[in-house]
Amino acid sequence: MVDYVVYGRGSFDQLSEILAPRRKNNAPMIFLVDHFFENNPLVRRVPADGKDKIIFADVTYEPKTTYVDSIAKQLKDEFGEVSGIIGIGGGSTMDLAKAVSLMMTNPGSSADYQGWDLVKNPGVYKAGIPTLSGTGAEVSRTTVLTGPTRKLGMNSDFTPFDQIVLDPELTSNAPVNQRFYTGMDCYIHCIESLQGTYLNEFSKSYGEKALELCQKVFVDKDKWDDESDDQLMMASYAGGMSIAYSQVGVAHAVSYGLSYLLGTKHGIGNCIVFDKLEEYYPEGVKEFKYMVKKNNIDIPQNITKALSDAEFNKMIDVSLGMKPLWENALGKDWEKKMTRERLRALYERL
Amino acid sequence: MVDYVVYGRGSFDQLSEILAPRRKNNAPMIFLVDHFFENNPLVRRVPADGKDKIIFADVTYEPKTTYVDSIAKQLKDEFGEVSGIIGIGGGSTMDLAKAVSLMMTNPGSSADYQGWDLVKNPGVYKAGIPTLSGTGAEVSRTTVLTGPTRKLGMNSDFTPFDQIVLDPELTSNAPVNQRFYTGMDCYIHCIESLQGTYLNEFSKSYGEKALELCQKVFVDKDKWDDESDDQLMMASYAGGMSIAYSQVGVAHAVSYGLSYLLGTKHGIGNCIVFDKLEEYYPEGVKEFKYMVKKNNIDIPQNITKALSDAEFNKMIDVSLGMKPLWENALGKDWEKKMTRERLRALYERL
């Protein structure tokens, strides 16, 4: 679990005080900030002192292991040691900060640690400050990374942040489409896990609460307000907590193929896929379509139209490799139910 | 926050594996077990090896600072150092384990640390395994202790457990009345915090989920089953988490007076008080009375009948000292609303 959680409007301004006891000798704090904020007033509020450094993270694409390795190398070359890595941004920035923290103290490449419990040493101090709500990356035990051979996280007990600062004010200026896609990452995760075969009361309680908060924000309300930011930030947190003992399903398994091949970002990729999953999640998809319409959102269509057979096969390979997701969604005999032909037909509809 | 949370039926049997990496040199693990289990088969499942010691904790009364100090002294005299303190029991045992862990590494008496952020050093490793659901002590940042001059916890960042194991099977044989009183500790806390003036979306989300789970168990269901244990354990966890940014109210403020003077245990004390609070929490008290009747529970009456003026005054002093609780319940001008006379009249009705 994350050790320290601060939640509240304006709590970003406590960051200087929060970091003070974590500063070691003369080693700097490194602020990894989503490049979206490069000319944003938020940057002036980052408490960078002395040798501290702000690095604008290029999250045009989701983090790659090569990018993680290059930032860690740059920091080791420049400073030797750092006091901590502070991620400020969306899910990609959260994952990048966690991964860079781990690579400051673990040898080799982050690609060596894609998997479960392969990380050997605790990373340097790391804090996460989300500016988009929905991914749950602020509380998860993984970092989703695209490596040379696969898209898979560094899942380990050392991966969660030491501290998170949940300040709903930071999400208030997010672009409307982006906010929706990322919020839907949470919504879709809840539908998948609550209807899945892996579930216990812990994950169910968190999943139900996250779902209810998403519905308040995107179904019930007619206008975005401060309370919407508050609620979606808690939905993201609860959705992330619910992953502990549950698993996602068809939408995530299929969208991993899309993002591996086409670089489609996770939130929008899930939306593109979920939009076509009436057969698997009839009620959820119906509500999703209602939210899309109500919030006047554009879901891209026909994105796989021009792909070759080899490209479809690559996506199918990546997707069918996500065995626990399929088993959660379709049961132990999922391989009989989800054939390559059926999955190909689904990809063709996207 | 608690660092590691395991939730699941039968997870108690993972305890040996969970503790293995925490064993230091030759120092023993100390299992503080609620004396209720003294002749219970659960004791044979406690993974005590080598020099490990099982201490049956006398929780007839809620933990006193003198009791905490005496256990810590006994352990230091016998072993010098210990690897960890593992609490197995209800809320009193949880609090006792947390306090003993802290007193293994902090000088003086636990009474010196009753308050906020007075604890100087991290305690030894500590794990909590609740066998009753409702208090939220398994996740809280405090330990409620009765000291020479007051009933107040050791609130600190060092207080939460390093590990909790939430195994709903352990609660299945709890006495029916006790289970109800402790469950109502959670229910009452939720009513008080959700209707209070201190609240944000973090605490509200957890409080609403805990309340809903309590209602499922005690209002909706006609029979206790495994799912009831699962749900009440999550209610307790969520209720405990909701304390982070909220506060309790009238029932807790009044019941602290009762427990200080009469030693009334927390769960039953809250029930005795809440039963008479129609004026403050009309809907909650109505539903509480329904649950009492439906679950065929006995709420003691007339317990203050024989008290002297001096005794009433002592309870009133203790209760009015809980300023944040009163302010949360009645607003900033609570002192005008809750006079000594009015509180005396309330105590006389209990």
Interface residues (C-beta under 8 A of the other chain):
Chain A: M1 V2 D3 Y4 V5 Y7 G8 D157 L166 P168 N200 E201 F202 S205 E208 K209 L213 E227 D230 Q231 M233 M234 Y237 A238 A244 Y245
Chain B: M1 V2 D3 Y4 V5 Y7 G8 D157 L166 P168 N200 E201 F202 S205 E208 K209 L213 E227 D230 Q231 M233 M234 Y237 A238 A244 Y245
